[in-house]
Amino acid sequence: NAGVTQTPKFRILKIGQSMTLQCTQDMNHNYMYWYRQDPGMGLKLIYYSVGAGITDKGEVPNGYNVSRSTTEDFPLRLELAAPSQTSVYFCASSLRVAGTTGDTQYFGPGTRLTVL
Amino acid sequence: QKEVEQNSGPLSVPEGAIASLNCTYSDRGSQSFFWYRQYSGKSPELIMSIYSNGDKEDGRFTAQLNKASQYVSLLIRDSQPSDSATYLCAVRGRTSYDKVIFGPGTSLSVIP
């Protein structure tokens, strides 16, 4: 049981390049999330998904796209990278059951992205 | 705009003391509250969740919730240097479909 895995761990992009951050979970969780964390700051939600085929915007979606074709995978696409997208990106997943309060999010190890 | 606020710190306490971390939230209908710990360079991990008013204890950790005051806190008793980390407060709204909003985190340093 690997939990939440992310690739790559580190990446340097040039301005205007594109890339996809990969995220996979093997816990059969329905919810998946992408966050970014700038130095000394909290987590900002970029996009999330409540199940395969369903995604929605978070607080800071501009410049990013997502898809969720399977329960396990939730890739994040950066188009036309900008220096403002330099950050650490975390993928997370959780199992939410309708009508309940519990919601533990399990985080991947993160991807450290620098845009120069 | 739903908000979660925390003192950014850094909060410094001597080893063996009680560390008190505070969090306030703006959505009065919020029902689920979480404390995550994040070591430097690592990903967050859940250490406590609380859903009802009052105290919830787990080992050296106690979460306290006061929905009327829209306030949740985390107490760490007998603080250890290994507790040095950033603590993130997270709040979910009234339904199981609401997003979880994270606070900015409080940096805790436990001095040996």
Contacts between the chains, C-beta under 8 A, distances in Angstrom:
chain1	res1	chain2	res2	distance
A	35	B	102	7.8
A	40	B	8	7.8
A	41	B	104	6.0
A	41	B	105	7.7
A	42	B	88	6.1
A	42	B	102	4.8
A	42	B	103	5.7
A	42	B	104	4.0
A	42	B	105	5.0
A	43	B	44	7.3
A	43	B	88	6.9
A	43	B	102	4.3
A	44	B	102	8.0
A	45	B	99	6.3
A	45	B	100	7.9
A	45	B	101	7.9
A	45	B	102	7.9
A	48	B	99	6.8
A	50	B	97	7.4
A	58	B	99	6.9
A	90	B	43	5.8
A	90	B	44	7.5
A	96	B	96	5.4
A	96	B	97	7.8
A	97	B	96	6.9
A	98	B	96	5.3
A	98	B	97	7.8
A	99	B	96	6.1
A	100	B	96	6.0
A	101	B	31	5.7
A	101	B	32	4.7
A	101	B	51	4.5
A	101	B	92	7.9
A	101	B	96	7.5
A	102	B	32	7.5
A	102	B	49	7.0
A	103	B	32	6.0
A	103	B	34	7.5
A	103	B	49	7.9
A	103	B	92	5.9
A	103	B	96	7.4
A	103	B	100	6.6
A	104	B	34	7.7
A	104	B	46	5.0
A	104	B	49	7.0
A	105	B	34	8.0
A	105	B	36	7.9
A	105	B	44	7.7
A	105	B	46	7.0
A	105	B	90	7.9
A	105	B	100	6.9
A	107	B	43	3.9
A	107	B	44	5.3
A	107	B	45	7.1
A	108	B	43	6.4
A	109	B	42	7.7
A	109	B	43	5.7
A	110	B	42	8.0
A	110	B	43	5.5
